[in-house]
Amino acid sequence: MQLADIILMSHFVFVLFVVGSLPVIWLGAWLHLKFVRNLAFRLIHLVAILFVVAESIVGITCPLTRWEYELREIEADRSFIQYWLHRILYYDFPESVLTVSYVVFALLVAITFKLVPPAIPGKYKSKY
């Protein structure tokens, strides 16, 4: 396995965490699952999407994308993993569309903090 593929898979897991955690939080709240109110989990999720928003607004290419592309220049082979994960992760949209999408998603995550608040240790006990 190529190092570029490992970075690409890490990038995919990061995106899956950022995107997948929001519906998991809502479903978990509906099912009264305690882990969705874990403060560390929720803060990591919020910081992850805010990092993506900041990168996009400032116009910085994601470090994982840059490292992967740099390694692909060295490692010439195209892999099965690269083919499929690139089809899932990368789209031909203008940067402005992606930035707006990231900001809207970050707002949904922030609203979720209010509507499905994380449990703050020592402050109060959640009924869930």
C-alpha angles and dihedrals in degrees: 000000000000123000089235089059091051090052090047091051090049089051090050092051090049092052091045090052094048096045099033098047095067097061089040090055092050094045091045091051090050090050092044094240112168099213093070089066093053106129096213092050092048094047092048089050092049093046091048094056092041088054090053091048092049092049091050097046093047091045098239119151111237108264091228091054092047094048092048093050092046090052092047088060088058098036101054100188121101112219135206089243092053093050096052100036091049089054089053099041107036128061135177099241127131113265090243091060091050092047092052090048091052092048092049090048091049089052089053090051090049092048088050088057087061099040097039101026121197118243110258109212113244094006103087141327118254118225088229 
